[in-house]
């Protein structure tokens, strides 16, 4: 198991051009029902998924 020291953990959120990504996902089932979510995460210049922040359900039909 690899463990980051405090500075490395902090730097992953504040250094290397950190960006917040918010995306809207729409899932459509075979009966044309839609589930719509907004998800949020952080990325930096070294990693594409530093942290997943969670999601909000906008609509749920199935």
PDB file of N, CA, C and O in Angstrom:
ATOM      1  N   UNK A   1       0.844  -1.179   0.000  1.00  0.00           N
ATOM      2  CA  UNK A   1       0.000   0.000   0.000  1.00  0.00           C
ATOM      3  C   UNK A   1       0.889   1.243   0.000  1.00  0.00           C
ATOM      4  O   UNK A   1       1.758   1.389   0.860  1.00  0.00           O
ATOM      5  N   UNK A   2       0.675   2.117  -0.946  1.00  0.00           N
ATOM      6  CA  UNK A   2       1.432   3.376  -1.019  1.00  0.00           C
ATOM      7  C   UNK A   2       0.677   4.460  -0.262  1.00  0.00           C
ATOM      8  O   UNK A   2      -0.531   4.620  -0.438  1.00  0.00           O
ATOM      9  N   UNK A   3       1.382   5.196   0.572  1.00  0.00           N
ATOM     10  CA  UNK A   3       0.771   6.267   1.354  1.00  0.00           C
ATOM     11  C   UNK A   3       1.483   7.571   1.017  1.00  0.00           C
ATOM     12  O   UNK A   3       2.711   7.644   1.051  1.00  0.00           O
ATOM     13  N   UNK A   4       0.705   8.596   0.692  1.00  0.00           N
ATOM     14  CA  UNK A   4       1.280   9.906   0.399  1.00  0.00           C
ATOM     15  C   UNK A   4       1.562  10.662   1.683  1.00  0.00           C
ATOM     16  O   UNK A   4       0.800  10.583   2.647  1.00  0.00           O
ATOM     17  N   UNK A   5       2.661  11.394   1.686  1.00  0.00           N
ATOM     18  CA  UNK A   5       2.898  12.280   2.825  1.00  0.00           C
ATOM     19  C   UNK A   5       1.961  13.487   2.691  1.00  0.00           C
ATOM     20  O   UNK A   5       1.378  13.709   1.630  1.00  0.00           O
ATOM     21  N   UNK A   6       1.821  14.254   3.757  1.00  0.00           N
ATOM     22  CA  UNK A   6       0.858  15.357   3.804  1.00  0.00           C
ATOM     23  C   UNK A   6       1.091  16.377   2.681  1.00  0.00           C
ATOM     24  O   UNK A   6       0.133  16.830   2.054  1.00  0.00           O
ATOM     25  N   UNK A   7       2.342  16.739   2.426  1.00  0.00           N
ATOM     26  CA  UNK A   7       2.643  17.723   1.383  1.00  0.00           C
ATOM     27  C   UNK A   7       2.252  17.208   0.002  1.00  0.00           C
ATOM     28  O   UNK A   7       1.675  17.954  -0.790  1.00  0.00           O
ATOM     29  N   UNK A   8       2.553  15.965  -0.298  1.00  0.00           N
ATOM     30  CA  UNK A   8       2.201  15.397  -1.601  1.00  0.00           C
ATOM     31  C   UNK A   8       0.692  15.345  -1.787  1.00  0.00           C
ATOM     32  O   UNK A   8       0.183  15.626  -2.872  1.00  0.00           O
ATOM     33  N   UNK A   9      -0.020  14.984  -0.724  1.00  0.00           N
ATOM     34  CA  UNK A   9      -1.484  14.941  -0.783  1.00  0.00           C
ATOM     35  C   UNK A   9      -2.031  16.346  -1.029  1.00  0.00           C
ATOM     36  O   UNK A   9      -2.892  16.527  -1.890  1.00  0.00           O
ATOM     37  N   UNK A  10      -1.548  17.337  -0.289  1.00  0.00           N
ATOM     38  CA  UNK A  10      -1.968  18.727  -0.442  1.00  0.00           C
ATOM     39  C   UNK A  10      -1.668  19.224  -1.856  1.00  0.00           C
ATOM     40  O   UNK A  10      -2.521  19.843  -2.492  1.00  0.00           O
ATOM     41  N   UNK A  11      -0.460  18.954  -2.346  1.00  0.00           N
ATOM     42  CA  UNK A  11      -0.059  19.410  -3.679  1.00  0.00           C
ATOM     43  C   UNK A  11      -0.953  18.848  -4.780  1.00  0.00           C
ATOM     44  O   UNK A  11      -1.173  19.516  -5.790  1.00  0.00           O
ATOM     45  N   UNK A  12      -1.469  17.641  -4.604  1.00  0.00           N
ATOM     46  CA  UNK A  12      -2.323  17.055  -5.639  1.00  0.00           C
ATOM     47  C   UNK A  12      -3.614  17.840  -5.829  1.00  0.00           C
ATOM     48  O   UNK A  12      -4.242  17.733  -6.882  1.00  0.00           O
ATOM     49  N   UNK A  13      -4.031  18.636  -4.823  1.00  0.00           N
ATOM     50  CA  UNK A  13      -5.230  19.462  -4.928  1.00  0.00           C
ATOM     51  C   UNK A  13      -4.940  20.920  -5.254  1.00  0.00           C
ATOM     52  O   UNK A  13      -5.845  21.641  -5.673  1.00  0.00           O
ATOM     53  N   UNK A  14      -3.696  21.375  -5.071  1.00  0.00           N
ATOM     54  CA  UNK A  14      -3.398  22.800  -5.225  1.00  0.00           C
ATOM     55  C   UNK A  14      -2.273  23.123  -6.200  1.00  0.00           C
ATOM     56  O   UNK A  14      -2.051  24.295  -6.502  1.00  0.00           O
ATOM     57  N   UNK A  15      -1.570  22.138  -6.693  1.00  0.00           N
ATOM     58  CA  UNK A  15      -0.465  22.363  -7.629  1.00  0.00           C
ATOM     59  C   UNK A  15      -0.766  21.652  -8.951  1.00  0.00           C
ATOM     60  O   UNK A  15      -1.785  20.974  -9.086  1.00  0.00           O
ATOM     61  N   UNK A  16       0.131  21.818  -9.916  1.00  0.00           N
ATOM     62  CA  UNK A  16       0.038  21.125 -11.210  1.00  0.00           C
ATOM     63  C   UNK A  16      -1.242  21.429 -11.977  1.00  0.00           C
ATOM     64  O   UNK A  16      -1.853  20.536 -12.564  1.00  0.00           O
ATOM     65  N   UNK A  17      -1.643  22.695 -11.966  1.00  0.00           N
ATOM     66  CA  UNK A  17      -2.788  23.146 -12.774  1.00  0.00           C
ATOM     67  C   UNK A  17      -4.071  22.374 -12.456  1.00  0.00           C
ATOM     68  O   UNK A  17      -4.695  21.809 -13.355  1.00  0.00           O
ATOM     69  N   UNK A  18      -4.453  22.350 -11.208  1.00  0.00           N
ATOM     70  CA  UNK A  18      -5.669  21.637 -10.791  1.00  0.00           C
ATOM     71  C   UNK A  18      -6.895  22.287 -11.421  1.00  0.00           C
ATOM     72  O   UNK A  18      -7.023  23.511 -11.445  1.00  0.00           O
ATOM     73  N   UNK A  19      -7.787  21.453 -11.925  1.00  0.00           N
ATOM     74  CA  UNK A  19      -9.035  21.922 -12.520  1.00  0.00           C
ATOM     75  C   UNK A  19     -10.199  21.126 -11.941  1.00  0.00           C
ATOM     76  O   UNK A  19     -10.073  19.942 -11.628  1.00  0.00           O
ATOM     77  N   UNK A  20     -11.322  21.799 -11.808  1.00  0.00           N
ATOM     78  CA  UNK A  20     -12.557  21.143 -11.391  1.00  0.00           C
ATOM     79  C   UNK A  20     -13.344  20.806 -12.654  1.00  0.00           C
ATOM     80  O   UNK A  20     -13.538  21.659 -13.520  1.00  0.00           O
ATOM     81  N   UNK A  21     -13.790  19.568 -12.749  1.00  0.00           N
ATOM     82  CA  UNK A  21     -14.563  19.128 -13.909  1.00  0.00           C
ATOM     83  C   UNK A  21     -15.980  18.809 -13.453  1.00  0.00           C
ATOM     84  O   UNK A  21     -16.180  18.052 -12.503  1.00  0.00           O
ATOM     85  N   UNK A  22     -16.957  19.389 -14.133  1.00  0.00           N
ATOM     86  CA  UNK A  22     -18.361  19.103 -13.864  1.00  0.00           C
ATOM     87  C   UNK A  22     -18.959  18.616 -15.177  1.00  0.00           C
ATOM     88  O   UNK A  22     -18.843  19.284 -16.204  1.00  0.00           O
ATOM     89  N   UNK A  23     -19.600  17.451 -15.141  1.00  0.00           N
ATOM     90  CA  UNK A  23     -20.165  16.868 -16.357  1.00  0.00           C
ATOM     91  C   UNK A  23     -21.603  16.439 -16.111  1.00  0.00           C
ATOM     92  O   UNK A  23     -21.956  15.994 -15.019  1.00  0.00           O
ATOM     93  N   UNK A  24     -22.414  16.578 -17.131  1.00  0.00           N
ATOM     94  CA  UNK A  24     -23.808  16.134 -17.070  1.00  0.00           C
ATOM     95  C   UNK A  24     -23.908  14.825 -17.852  1.00  0.00           C
ATOM     96  O   UNK A  24     -23.491  14.744 -19.007  1.00  0.00           O
ATOM     97  N   UNK A  25     -24.464  13.806 -17.204  1.00  0.00           N
ATOM     98  CA  UNK A  25     -24.642  12.494 -17.817  1.00  0.00           C
ATOM     99  C   UNK A  25     -26.128  12.207 -17.966  1.00  0.00           C
ATOM    100  O   UNK A  25     -26.896  12.385 -17.021  1.00  0.00           O
ATOM    101  N   UNK A  26     -26.531  11.764 -19.146  1.00  0.00           N
ATOM    102  CA  UNK A  26     -27.914  11.359 -19.393  1.00  0.00           C
ATOM    103  C   UNK A  26     -27.901   9.909 -19.857  1.00  0.00           C
ATOM    104  O   UNK A  26     -27.319   9.586 -20.892  1.00  0.00           O
ATOM    105  N   UNK A  27     -28.540   9.044 -19.094  1.00  0.00           N
ATOM    106  CA  UNK A  27     -28.671   7.632 -19.446  1.00  0.00           C
ATOM    107  C   UNK A  27     -30.094   7.402 -19.929  1.00  0.00           C
ATOM    108  O   UNK A  27     -31.049   7.835 -19.283  1.00  0.00           O
ATOM    109  N   UNK A  28     -30.241   6.725 -21.057  1.00  0.00           N
ATOM    110  CA  UNK A  28     -31.560   6.429 -21.620  1.00  0.00           C
ATOM    111  C   UNK A  28     -31.678   4.916 -21.738  1.00  0.00           C
ATOM    112  O   UNK A  28     -30.831   4.265 -22.350  1.00  0.00           O
ATOM    113  N   UNK A  29     -32.746   4.352 -21.142  1.00  0.00           N
ATOM    114  CA  UNK A  29     -32.928   2.903 -21.229  1.00  0.00           C
ATOM    115  C   UNK A  29     -33.718   2.540 -22.485  1.00  0.00           C
ATOM    116  O   UNK A  29     -34.115   3.422 -23.246  1.00  0.00           O
ATOM    117  N   UNK A  30     -33.944   1.261 -22.699  1.00  0.00           N
ATOM    118  CA  UNK A  30     -34.608   0.810 -23.930  1.00  0.00           C
ATOM    119  C   UNK A  30     -36.053   1.273 -24.025  1.00  0.00           C
ATOM    120  O   UNK A  30     -36.618   1.294 -25.119  1.00  0.00           O
ATOM    121  N   UNK A  31     -36.672   1.652 -22.887  1.00  0.00           N
ATOM    122  CA  UNK A  31     -38.046   2.161 -22.892  1.00  0.00           C
ATOM    123  C   UNK A  31     -38.091   3.683 -22.982  1.00  0.00           C
ATOM    124  O   UNK A  31     -39.141   4.285 -22.758  1.00  0.00           O
ATOM    125  N   UNK A  32     -36.969   4.305 -23.305  1.00  0.00           N
ATOM    126  CA  UNK A  32     -36.817   5.757 -23.450  1.00  0.00           C
ATOM    127  C   UNK A  32     -36.914   6.517 -22.127  1.00  0.00           C
ATOM    128  O   UNK A  32     -37.099   7.734 -22.137  1.00  0.00           O
ATOM    129  N   UNK A  33     -36.791   5.825 -20.986  1.00  0.00           N
ATOM    130  CA  UNK A  33     -36.729   6.504 -19.691  1.00  0.00           C
ATOM    131  C   UNK A  33     -35.353   7.112 -19.509  1.00  0.00           C
ATOM    132  O   UNK A  33     -34.353   6.534 -19.936  1.00  0.00           O
ATOM    133  N   UNK A  34     -35.295   8.285 -18.873  1.00  0.00           N
ATOM    134  CA  UNK A  34     -34.020   8.984 -18.702  1.00  0.00           C
ATOM    135  C   UNK A  34     -33.661   9.126 -17.230  1.00  0.00           C
ATOM    136  O   UNK A  34     -34.519   9.411 -16.394  1.00  0.00           O
ATOM    137  N   UNK A  35     -32.388   8.926 -16.924  1.00  0.00           N
ATOM    138  CA  UNK A  35     -31.789   9.294 -15.643  1.00  0.00           C
ATOM    139  C   UNK A  35     -30.735  10.342 -15.970  1.00  0.00           C
ATOM    140  O   UNK A  35     -29.880  10.123 -16.828  1.00  0.00           O
ATOM    141  N   UNK A  36     -30.796  11.486 -15.284  1.00  0.00           N
ATOM    142  CA  UNK A  36     -29.868  12.583 -15.554  1.00  0.00           C
ATOM    143  C   UNK A  36     -29.121  12.934 -14.274  1.00  0.00           C
ATOM    144  O   UNK A  36     -29.733  13.150 -13.228  1.00  0.00           O
ATOM    145  N   UNK A  37     -27.792  12.990 -14.363  1.00  0.00           N
ATOM    146  CA  UNK A  37     -26.924  13.274 -13.221  1.00  0.00           C
ATOM    147  C   UNK A  37     -25.929  14.370 -13.582  1.00  0.00           C
ATOM    148  O   UNK A  37     -25.579  14.545 -14.749  1.00  0.00           O
ATOM    149  N   UNK A  38     -25.480  15.102 -12.571  1.00  0.00           N
ATOM    150  CA  UNK A  38     -24.333  15.996 -12.698  1.00  0.00           C
ATOM    151  C   UNK A  38     -23.269  15.452 -11.758  1.00  0.00           C
ATOM    152  O   UNK A  38     -23.536  15.233 -10.577  1.00  0.00           O
ATOM    153  N   UNK A  39     -22.066  15.232 -12.274  1.00  0.00           N
ATOM    154  CA  UNK A  39     -20.958  14.704 -11.466  1.00  0.00           C
ATOM    155  C   UNK A  39     -19.815  15.712 -11.450  1.00  0.00           C
ATOM    156  O   UNK A  39     -19.646  16.499 -12.381  1.00  0.00           O
ATOM    157  N   UNK A  40     -19.031  15.672 -10.367  1.00  0.00           N
ATOM    158  CA  UNK A  40     -17.926  16.613 -10.199  1.00  0.00           C
ATOM    159  C   UNK A  40     -16.665  15.869  -9.771  1.00  0.00           C
ATOM    160  O   UNK A  40     -16.726  14.923  -8.985  1.00  0.00           O
ATOM    161  N   UNK A  41     -15.517  16.310 -10.299  1.00  0.00           N
ATOM    162  CA  UNK A  41     -14.236  15.730  -9.893  1.00  0.00           C
ATOM    163  C   UNK A  41     -13.118  16.744 -10.108  1.00  0.00           C
ATOM    164  O   UNK A  41     -13.315  17.786 -10.734  1.00  0.00           O
ATOM    165  N   UNK A  42     -11.943  16.421  -9.579  1.00  0.00           N
ATOM    166  CA  UNK A  42     -10.744  17.231  -9.777  1.00  0.00           C
ATOM    167  C   UNK A  42      -9.766  16.471 -10.655  1.00  0.00           C
ATOM    168  O   UNK A  42      -9.712  15.242 -10.615  1.00  0.00           O
ATOM    169  N   UNK A  43      -8.995  17.199 -11.446  1.00  0.00           N
ATOM    170  CA  UNK A  43      -7.874  16.615 -12.188  1.00  0.00           C
ATOM    171  C   UNK A  43      -6.715  17.593 -12.113  1.00  0.00           C
ATOM    172  O   UNK A  43      -6.916  18.785 -11.881  1.00  0.00           O
ATOM    173  N   UNK A  44      -5.500  17.090 -12.310  1.00  0.00           N
ATOM    174  CA  UNK A  44      -4.344  17.980 -12.411  1.00  0.00           C
ATOM    175  C   UNK A  44      -3.507  17.561 -13.612  1.00  0.00           C
ATOM    176  O   UNK A  44      -3.897  16.662 -14.358  1.00  0.00           O
ATOM    177  N   UNK A  45      -2.372  18.199 -13.803  1.00  0.00           N
ATOM    178  CA  UNK A  45      -1.537  17.931 -14.975  1.00  0.00           C
ATOM    179  C   UNK A  45      -0.962  16.515 -14.978  1.00  0.00           C
ATOM    180  O   UNK A  45      -0.571  16.013 -16.032  1.00  0.00           O
ATOM    181  N   UNK A  46      -0.906  15.864 -13.815  1.00  0.00           N
ATOM    182  CA  UNK A  46      -0.330  14.525 -13.718  1.00  0.00           C
ATOM    183  C   UNK A  46      -1.360  13.402 -13.727  1.00  0.00           C
ATOM    184  O   UNK A  46      -1.057  12.285 -14.147  1.00  0.00           O
ATOM    185  N   UNK A  47      -2.578  13.690 -13.265  1.00  0.00           N
ATOM    186  CA  UNK A  47      -3.588  12.647 -13.122  1.00  0.00           C
ATOM    187  C   UNK A  47      -4.931  13.136 -13.640  1.00  0.00           C
ATOM    188  O   UNK A  47      -5.248  14.321 -13.535  1.00  0.00           O
ATOM    189  N   UNK A  48      -5.715  12.230 -14.195  1.00  0.00           N
ATOM    190  CA  UNK A  48      -7.027  12.622 -14.707  1.00  0.00           C
ATOM    191  C   UNK A  48      -8.120  12.483 -13.648  1.00  0.00           C
ATOM    192  O   UNK A  48      -9.224  12.993 -13.841  1.00  0.00           O
ATOM    193  N   UNK A  49      -7.844  11.814 -12.553  1.00  0.00           N
ATOM    194  CA  UNK A  49      -8.871  11.662 -11.518  1.00  0.00           C
ATOM    195  C   UNK A  49      -8.249  11.772 -10.134  1.00  0.00           C
ATOM    196  O   UNK A  49      -8.049  10.763  -9.458  1.00  0.00           O
ATOM    197  N   UNK A  50      -7.944  12.992  -9.713  1.00  0.00           N
ATOM    198  CA  UNK A  50      -7.372  13.203  -8.389  1.00  0.00           C
ATOM    199  C   UNK A  50      -8.405  12.873  -7.323  1.00  0.00           C
ATOM    200  O   UNK A  50      -8.082  12.246  -6.314  1.00  0.00           O
ATOM    201  N   UNK A  51      -9.659  13.299  -7.545  1.00  0.00           N
ATOM    202  CA  UNK A  51     -10.707  13.028  -6.563  1.00  0.00           C
ATOM    203  C   UNK A  51     -12.072  13.118  -7.225  1.00  0.00           C
ATOM    204  O   UNK A  51     -12.332  14.040  -7.997  1.00  0.00           O
ATOM    205  N   UNK A  52     -12.949  12.157  -6.924  1.00  0.00           N
ATOM    206  CA  UNK A  52     -14.346  12.205  -7.341  1.00  0.00           C
ATOM    207  C   UNK A  52     -15.130  12.848  -6.213  1.00  0.00           C
ATOM    208  O   UNK A  52     -15.096  12.360  -5.083  1.00  0.00           O
ATOM    209  N   UNK A  53     -15.841  13.943  -6.499  1.00  0.00           N
ATOM    210  CA  UNK A  53     -16.558  14.685  -5.464  1.00  0.00           C
ATOM    211  C   UNK A  53     -17.972  14.185  -5.212  1.00  0.00           C
ATOM    212  O   UNK A  53     -18.537  14.444  -4.149  1.00  0.00           O
ATOM    213  N   UNK A  54     -18.542  13.482  -6.157  1.00  0.00           N
ATOM    214  CA  UNK A  54     -19.897  12.990  -5.981  1.00  0.00           C
ATOM    215  C   UNK A  54     -20.788  13.399  -7.143  1.00  0.00           C
ATOM    216  O   UNK A  54     -20.318  13.911  -8.159  1.00  0.00           O
ATOM    217  N   UNK A  55     -22.084  13.163  -6.972  1.00  0.00           N
ATOM    218  CA  UNK A  55     -23.021  13.490  -8.043  1.00  0.00           C
ATOM    219  C   UNK A  55     -24.345  13.956  -7.461  1.00  0.00           C
ATOM    220  O   UNK A  55     -24.653  13.706  -6.295  1.00  0.00           O
ATOM    221  N   UNK A  56     -25.121  14.638  -8.295  1.00  0.00           N
ATOM    222  CA  UNK A  56     -26.466  15.092  -7.951  1.00  0.00           C
ATOM    223  C   UNK A  56     -27.407  14.504  -8.987  1.00  0.00           C
ATOM    224  O   UNK A  56     -27.139  14.589 -10.185  1.00  0.00           O
ATOM    225  N   UNK A  57     -28.503  13.911  -8.542  1.00  0.00           N
ATOM    226  CA  UNK A  57     -29.510  13.381  -9.446  1.00  0.00           C
ATOM    227  C   UNK A  57     -30.470  14.499  -9.827  1.00  0.00           C
ATOM    228  O   UNK A  57     -31.098  15.102  -8.957  1.00  0.00           O
ATOM    229  N   UNK A  58     -30.588  14.778 -11.113  1.00  0.00           N
ATOM    230  CA  UNK A  58     -31.522  15.797 -11.589  1.00  0.00           C
ATOM    231  C   UNK A  58     -32.871  15.202 -11.941  1.00  0.00           C
ATOM    232  O   UNK A  58     -33.911  15.821 -11.716  1.00  0.00           O
ATOM    233  N   UNK A  59     -32.851  13.991 -12.498  1.00  0.00           N
ATOM    234  CA  UNK A  59     -34.086  13.348 -12.931  1.00  0.00           C
ATOM    235  C   UNK A  59     -33.875  11.843 -12.924  1.00  0.00           C
ATOM    236  O   UNK A  59     -32.821  11.350 -13.327  1.00  0.00           O
ATOM    237  N   UNK A  60     -34.876  11.125 -12.466  1.00  0.00           N
ATOM    238  CA  UNK A  60     -34.781   9.664 -12.458  1.00  0.00           C
ATOM    239  C   UNK A  60     -36.120   9.093 -12.922  1.00  0.00           C
ATOM    240  O   UNK A  60     -37.138   9.244 -12.246  1.00  0.00           O
ATOM    241  N   UNK A  61     -36.106   8.438 -14.081  1.00  0.00           N
ATOM    242  CA  UNK A  61     -37.320   7.851 -14.637  1.00  0.00           C
ATOM    243  C   UNK A  61     -37.294   6.325 -14.626  1.00  0.00           C
ATOM    244  O   UNK A  61     -38.311   5.693 -14.913  1.00  0.00           O
ATOM    245  N   UNK A  62     -36.151   5.722 -14.299  1.00  0.00           N
ATOM    246  CA  UNK A  62     -36.093   4.255 -14.217  1.00  0.00           C
ATOM    247  C   UNK A  62     -35.180   3.834 -13.111  1.00  0.00           C
ATOM    248  O   UNK A  62     -34.998   2.639 -12.882  1.00  0.00           O
TER     249      UNK A  62
END
